[in-house]
Amino acid sequence: MKLMNISRFFLFFGMGSMICSPLWAGNPDRRGQAGATELLIMPWARSSGWVGVNSSCIRGIEAERMNIAGLAFTQKTELNFARTTWLSGSDVFVNGFGLAQRINESSVLGVSVMSLDVGAVDITTVENPDGGLGTFKPSFSNIGLSYAKSFSDRIHGGVTLRIISQSISDVSAQGVAFDAGIQYVSGRKEEMKFGIALRNVGTPMVFGGDGLSARGTMQGSTVPLTLSQRSQGFELPSLMNIGASYDIYLTDDDNYRLTLAGNFTSNSFTNDQYGFGAELSFKNIIAVRTGYQVEDDLSDEALIQNVYTGMNYGISIDAPSGKSRFGFDYAYRASNPFSGTHVIGVRYGL
């Protein structure tokens, strides 16, 4: 029965991959045409520290942004909060919150929220281009509901339903996206890990609202009318992650672990990306990590499509306390322009 369930999972995942294959075809003519690109922002500190190359070995609620299959490794309960100073100098901040709860021996449920804080924007009109009419706050947020399951000691999978919302004072857009992923673990000490995940596969989004309407009169008439304009729809930034990692235990007591990881990201609307990273851990209490990501045209400033062009660094400190565990995470991502991105996170787990 267990073998049948595993076979069905791979069958359905494979069928979904074939159906969605046009989404990551990488057509250069589609580059820059996607919306809701906040879905590509990594709000979590640990994954940011090694540039998200950990899609094969990511664990806990952070997995909802790289490969949801990693949620299946949640021990019991996990809380995670992170605050990102995104591209220092831009005055944009990202907040992330996640909760994961194991519901039985093989299944875990998770919920995550990510929102952007871009500050207040002056209201302007044709008659008042300099403002002075007050301010409004744009809203960019998404909520993810996740389910992950361990099909065996080696195979783990999961899915996420994500609700997306964007709005200003009088115009808004909503959409729905799905993520799916699997992870495979192998080796005597489970040191080899492989993962594949689809992300942001969903419905097109369209802006609508009073901001797209105007009052006026038709030529030759004195009757006022409300004229509504239609907004062009846009696709979601779909992508596929394929990753692998290997754990090297440097001592016989397994206290020192070096993990090497790599990841390939096939983007539908931007350049494909190749990432490499490493993490050194001592007794799972202190961990330092680094990562680097390359993509097509990275050496040509006129063609570069990614603001992150340098190394990424991170550190985590975990403090066990009885059956619970507190953690602190920090990550830095170099960028050009701006002064880099800083991410601070705190975790609590049982």
Secondary structure, 3 states (H helix, E strand, C coil): CHHHHHHHHHHHHHHHHHHHHHHHCCCHHHCCCECCHHHHCCCCHHHHHCCCCCCCCCCHHHHHHCCHHHHHHCCCEEEEEEEEEECCCCCEEEEEEEEEEECCCCEEEEEEEEEEECCCEECCCCCCCCCCCCEECCEEEEEEEEEEEECCCCEEEEEEEEEEEEECCCCEEEEEEEEEEEEEEECCCCCEEEEEEEEEEECCECCECHHHEEEEECCCCCCEEEEECCCCCEECCCEEEEEEEEEEECCCCCCEEEEEEEEEEEECCCCCEEEEEEEEEECCCEEEEEEEEEECCCCCCCCCCCCCCCCEEEEEEEEEECCEEEEEEEEEECCCCCCCEEEEEEEEEC
